[in-house]
Amino acid sequence: GTLKVARIGQANDLTYPVDELWDDARILEYIRSGKHAAAKALKKASRPMIVVGQGALIRSDGAAILHAARAIAEKFKMIRTDWNGFNVLHTAASRAGGLALRLTTKSGMDGFNRDARGGKLKALFIHGADEIDFDGLKKTFKIYLGSHGDAGAHASDVILPGAAYSEKNGTYINTEGRIQRGFRAVFPPGDAREDWTILRALSDILGHKLPYDDLAALRAALAVDLPEIAAGDEFLNAPWGKFGKKGKIQAAKLTPALGNFYFTNPIARASNILLECSDARGFTKPEGKTGTHG
């Protein structure tokens, strides 16, 4: 079905079918008010769903978009005891786990970049992160912990060789919030060590010894702060609460959060296969050397 709606700020009416929901985030306002044909489809659906991508959330009006999406979820009963129809699509592995551990800052990357440009960062510990702007960090003492470092390793003063995901036992939380276990296939090469052992050694040197000496003790300590770890394969429903912030949604076009999705992390950039995929799709090759260049 279709429904004529007036584009805000323009006199002419435009028609949007249900399966083409406009690239303007203000369409959420029409859906929430019930004026769009999609509202009728959601009302009839036995399991309605909405997926919010990072392309919407990283905008300056991301909090308002999130608020509108939550309102739609509540209006069309997407959250029930037998069904969770509200989903956020992340762009980084185990980000749901990081959020569950409250590894966030109030100012986010904007605050980080502001402090970096202002010379307020005296030291920076980089844990496998290469997707940041290092130009403003030339006077900052940088320590890099990772396995396939490219930009981060090249920009750092100290490099601590960590283990790749295939070289260590790991616990991950996927986008759904479900626990996933990774198992070591091979041992790390050379002086590389599993990340947690490096952090444990550093804590002893810094005088704040972490309370675990083996993987079992580490997971037991982690389960105290994150009950999902102890639950294992059992899925725990997160409590539904208030989030987002009521505000005006801008008339800006929604754009993807990622450009070249074949090179979203240092391990991917070190893959010859993904390099070929990137070239085949015509993406711009990453600047500088990566693991694929020797």
Protein Blocks (a to p, Z undefined) as FASTA:
>chain_A
ZZddddehiabdcdddfklgojafklmmmmmnopafklmmmmmpmbdcddddfklmmpmk
lmmmmmmmmmmmmmnopacfkbcfbdcddfbehklmmmmnopacfklmmlmmmmmmnopa
fbdcdehiabbcfklmmmpccddddfkbcklmmmpmbdcddddfklcccddddfkopacd
dddfbdcehjbccfklmmmmmmmmnopacfbfbfklmmmmmmmmmmmlmnmmaccddddd
dedjdddddfbdcddfbfclmlmbfklmmpmklmmmmmmnopacdehjdfknZZ
